[in-house]
Amino acid sequence: NLVIPYAVGHNAYQYFERQGGVKHSMVLLRDPARAPSIREILETRRNVKQIRPQCLFVPPNMDQSILKSTLNGYQIIEREIDILGLNIEVESGSYDVFVKQVADGFSGCLIPI
């Protein structure tokens, strides 16, 4: 069973992960409402070097400047996943569309070709 380590911008994906039976290897930002401290940035950089995540899942509104400074040049596949379903029209079948959209975002990076 191949496990690809991945990171999340923050812990917004936990409910989907629980339902899908997957678990992130690390979280970049503990609190997306505030900028990380220098201590948190350095800790995250150490974790990135140790864990070497292949994918990073972030919401559409994630601050790219914070991601860049936190990752410090680490090359990673970044996927934007709208965990709130903001771009989905509310109608019959919307939930299924939402779940498929999130699942496609994850599988696009985590399932080897």
BAFI-3210 file (N, C-alpha, C; in Angstrom, 3 decimals, decimal comma, padded with zeros to 6 digits):
// residues 113
n [1|2|3|4|5|6|7|8|9|10|11|12|13|14|15|16|17|18|19|20|21|22|23|24|25|26|27|28|29|30|31|32|33|34|35|36|37|38|39|40|41|42|43|44|45|46|47|48|49|50|51|52|53|54|55|56|57|58|59|60|61|62|63|64|65|66|67|68|69|70|71|72|73|74|75|76|77|78|79|80|81|82|83|84|85|86|87|88|89|90|91|92|93|94|95|96|97|98|99|100|101|102|103|104|105|106|107|108|109|110|111|112|113]
n.u [000,850|000,889|001,865|001,581|003,188|001,578|000,781|-001,279|-002,658|-004,008|-006,006|-008,475|-009,455|-010,037|-012,492|-013,261|-011,013|-011,255|-013,607|-012,722|-010,656|-007,989|-004,981|-003,348|000,181|001,327|000,591|000,643|-000,067|-001,151|-003,142|-005,064|-005,987|-004,128|-000,789|002,003|004,316|007,862|009,088|007,190|007,349|010,021|009,882|008,030|009,491|011,559|010,032|009,068|011,452|012,067|009,737|009,089|006,818|004,798|002,659|000,600|-002,281|-004,500|-006,863|-008,858|-008,436|-005,968|-003,091|-000,585|001,959|002,647|002,743|004,918|007,073|007,083|007,529|009,986|011,303|011,046|010,179|007,013|003,971|001,220|-002,172|-005,221|-008,046|-011,404|-012,798|-015,058|-016,928|-017,596|-017,839|-019,891|-023,092|-026,060|-028,191|-030,253|-028,359|-026,004|-024,332|-023,126|-021,642|-019,894|-018,466|-017,232|-015,619|-013,810|-012,668|-011,504|-009,550|-007,828|-007,148|-005,911|-003,341|-002,459|-002,771|-000,759|000,303]
n.v [-001,190|001,975|004,985|008,344|011,104|014,063|017,562|020,002|023,260|024,388|022,966|022,419|020,318|018,091|016,694|015,660|014,064|012,213|010,861|009,808|008,182|008,982|010,732|013,712|014,496|016,685|020,023|023,222|025,837|026,605|028,331|029,871|032,447|034,197|035,443|033,205|032,734|033,441|031,295|029,248|029,142|028,290|025,790|024,517|024,481|022,722|020,405|020,015|019,392|016,995|015,331|015,556|016,209|015,468|016,704|019,611|020,803|023,426|026,011|028,173|030,860|031,086|032,658|033,322|034,469|033,906|031,130|030,784|031,921|030,239|027,692|028,101|027,768|025,041|022,485|021,604|019,976|021,880|022,002|023,541|023,368|023,749|023,652|024,649|024,738|026,987|027,676|026,217|025,799|025,901|023,317|020,494|017,608|018,932|018,409|015,967|016,761|018,535|016,783|015,113|016,977|017,730|015,212|014,656|016,638|015,756|013,135|013,740|014,331|012,468|009,872|007,679|007,671]
n.w [000,000|-001,079|000,341|000,031|001,241|002,301|002,596|004,233|003,849|005,991|008,647|007,349|005,881|007,363|007,889|005,424|004,976|007,050|006,290|003,880|004,611|004,668|005,700|006,440|006,385|007,499|008,728|007,398|008,357|011,528|012,403|010,206|010,258|011,161|010,710|010,667|013,396|013,661|014,894|014,395|011,595|011,210|012,468|010,802|008,400|009,134|009,519|006,902|005,545|006,810|006,516|003,818|002,024|-000,842|-001,994|-001,652|-000,266|-000,549|000,388|-001,791|-001,002|000,227|001,524|-000,590|-000,274|002,355|002,205|000,414|001,876|004,054|002,945|001,758|-000,789|-001,233|-003,424|-004,423|-005,273|-005,712|-004,927|-005,353|-003,424|-003,092|-000,284|000,863|-001,071|-002,577|-005,246|-006,282|-007,504|-005,630|-005,709|-006,627|-006,148|-005,669|-003,461|-004,099|-006,330|-005,077|-003,296|-005,175|-006,504|-004,459|-003,904|-006,409|-006,438|-004,396|-005,334|-007,716|-007,072|-005,224|-006,167|-007,805|-011,220]
ca.u [000,000|001,719|001,380|002,273|003,035|001,071|000,561|-002,442|-002,391|-004,507|-006,735|-009,847|-009,828|-010,089|-013,726|-013,159|-009,980|-011,820|-014,539|-011,979|-009,654|-006,631|-004,531|-002,203|001,431|001,637|-000,215|001,547|-000,485|-002,071|-004,261|-005,008|-006,445|-002,999|000,507|002,769|005,476|009,159|009,266|006,338|007,910|011,217|009,428|007,421|010,584|012,206|009,108|009,051|012,693|012,006|008,603|009,171|005,503|004,777|001,521|000,088|-003,660|-004,819|-008,126|-008,658|-008,053|-004,734|-002,103|000,567|003,229|002,944|003,154|006,268|008,073|007,111|008,138|011,385|011,864|010,777|009,351|005,882|002,795|000,170|-003,521|-006,234|-009,293|-012,441|-013,450|-016,346|-017,844|-018,064|-018,092|-020,909|-024,478|-026,878|-029,329|-030,296|-027,116|-024,841|-023,414|-022,343|-020,687|-018,899|-017,611|-016,408|-014,621|-012,779|-011,986|-010,657|-008,395|-006,916|-006,642|-005,051|-001,959|-002,095|-002,827|000,295|-000,134]
ca.v [000,000|003,160|006,169|009,547|012,147|015,335|018,624|020,863|024,640|024,364|021,728|022,518|019,112|016,966|015,905|014,892|013,046|011,168|010,084|009,140|007,284|009,475|011,641|014,531|014,292|017,914|021,223|024,370|026,931|026,179|029,271|030,639|033,825|035,048|035,064|032,363|033,340|032,953|029,959|028,319|029,011|027,442|024,436|023,979|024,194|021,475|019,307|019,808|018,682|015,642|014,570|015,657|016,011|015,571|017,529|020,586|021,173|024,730|026,602|029,231|032,160|030,957|033,713|032,730|034,985|033,132|029,794|030,854|032,137|029,054|026,578|028,471|027,194|023,605|022,189|020,766|020,108|022,571|021,867|024,360|022,623|024,589|022,814|025,250|024,616|028,333|027,815|025,245|026,280|025,089|022,704|019,052|016,957|019,789|017,781|014,976|017,530|019,034|015,675|014,693|018,026|017,597|013,931|014,808|017,437|014,885|012,029|014,277|014,406|011,346|008,578|007,622|007,286]
ca.w [000,000|-001,241|001,044|-000,416|002,260|001,794|003,578|004,022|004,255|007,367|008,903|006,846|005,148|008,296|007,782|004,187|005,187|007,917|005,469|002,821|005,163|004,435|006,757|006,043|007,120|008,224|008,508|007,290|009,241|012,590|012,449|008,959|010,475|011,544|010,135|011,588|014,051|013,152|015,478|013,646|010,246|011,295|012,787|009,583|007,460|009,592|009,226|005,452|005,193|007,367|005,985|002,361|001,399|-002,303|-002,392|-000,694|-000,561|000,045|-000,053|-002,791|-000,436|001,009|001,266|-001,278|000,257|003,572|001,762|-000,154|002,927|004,913|002,211|001,546|-002,010|-001,363|-004,595|-004,036|-006,132|-004,955|-005,474|-004,692|-003,245|-002,491|000,721|001,228|-002,200|-002,919|-006,684|-006,679|-007,437|-004,732|-006,400|-006,426|-006,554|-005,392|-002,509|-004,844|-007,139|-004,126|-002,838|-006,318|-006,735|-003,423|-004,135|-007,597|-006,030|-003,658|-006,147|-008,761|-006,596|-004,357|-006,842|-008,825|-012,576]
c.u [000,888|001,089|002,226|002,087|002,535|000,828|-000,722|-002,084|-002,848|-005,484|-008,189|-010,347|-010,074|-011,342|-013,728|-012,138|-010,527|-012,753|-013,802|-010,900|-008,222|-006,275|-003,307|-000,990|001,809|000,688|000,745|001,201|-001,471|-003,323|-004,208|-005,435|-005,310|-001,721|001,268|003,937|006,747|009,402|008,447|006,864|009,123|010,856|008,819|008,489|011,315|011,326|009,056|010,288|012,651|010,935|008,618|007,822|005,566|003,707|001,151|-001,309|-004,003|-006,190|-007,854|-008,132|-006,756|-003,716|-000,827|001,902|003,621|003,396|004,587|007,325|008,178|007,813|009,587|012,017|011,640|009,818|008,259|004,747|001,690|-001,162|-004,469|-007,531|-010,270|-013,271|-014,789|-017,368|-018,400|-018,425|-019,167|-022,298|-025,292|-028,126|-029,301|-028,995|-025,860|-023,837|-022,535|-021,281|-019,548|-017,929|-016,702|-015,298|-013,476|-011,980|-011,055|-009,402|-007,358|-006,306|-005,723|-003,595|-001,530|-002,115|-001,777|-000,257|000,703]
c.v [001,244|004,344|007,356|010,616|013,442|016,294|019,363|022,257|024,892|023,209|021,744|021,222|017,908|016,101|015,066|013,767|011,885|010,268|009,260|008,197|007,686|010,467|012,401|014,225|015,514|019,037|022,402|025,483|026,416|027,037|030,148|032,095|034,760|034,534|034,203|033,134|032,792|031,534|028,913|028,095|028,087|025,992|023,769|023,632|022,912|020,272|018,990|019,026|017,230|014,790|014,498|015,408|016,248|016,536|018,479|020,988|022,441|025,198|027,746|030,551|032,132|032,014|033,091|033,230|034,243|031,726|029,806|031,033|030,922|027,895|026,841|027,779|025,710|023,381|021,193|020,999|020,724|022,427|022,724|023,555|023,501|023,756|023,387|025,161|025,942|028,499|026,855|025,839|025,338|024,634|021,214|018,435|017,755|019,125|016,754|015,650|018,021|017,927|015,207|015,699|017,921|016,312|014,009|015,617|016,599|013,834|012,509|014,361|013,136|009,983|008,560|007,135|006,126]
c.w [000,000|-000,522|000,603|000,647|001,627|002,947|003,226|004,508|005,672|007,471|008,431|006,213|006,050|008,149|006,512|004,360|006,013|007,108|004,414|003,310|004,851|005,535|006,270|006,928|007,933|007,833|008,453|008,268|010,276|012,611|011,200|009,111|010,876|010,883|011,147|012,196|013,403|013,655|014,711|012,230|010,260|011,599|011,543|008,555|007,846|009,258|007,738|005,023|005,652|006,678|004,463|001,686|-000,105|-002,797|-001,264|-001,143|000,194|-000,432|-001,027|-002,226|000,365|000,573|000,691|-000,738|001,532|003,194|001,251|000,922|003,839|004,222|001,833|000,338|-002,195|-002,527|-004,210|-005,027|-005,286|-005,676|-004,656|-004,631|-002,478|-001,516|001,183|000,093|-002,674|-004,390|-007,196|-006,459|-006,544|-005,483|-006,111|-006,954|-006,256|-004,463|-003,215|-005,713|-006,254|-003,707|-003,971|-006,593|-005,723|-003,643|-005,343|-007,279|-005,307|-004,580|-007,262|-008,356|-005,863|-005,027|-007,946|-010,164|-013,061]
res [n|l|v|i|p|y|a|v|g|h|n|a|y|q|y|f|e|r|q|g|g|v|k|h|s|m|v|l|l|r|d|p|a|r|a|p|s|i|r|e|i|l|e|t|r|r|n|v|k|q|i|r|p|q|c|l|f|v|p|p|n|m|d|q|s|i|l|k|s|t|l|n|g|y|q|i|i|e|r|e|i|d|i|l|g|l|n|i|e|v|e|s|g|s|y|d|v|f|v|k|q|v|a|d|g|f|s|g|c|l|i|p|i]
***
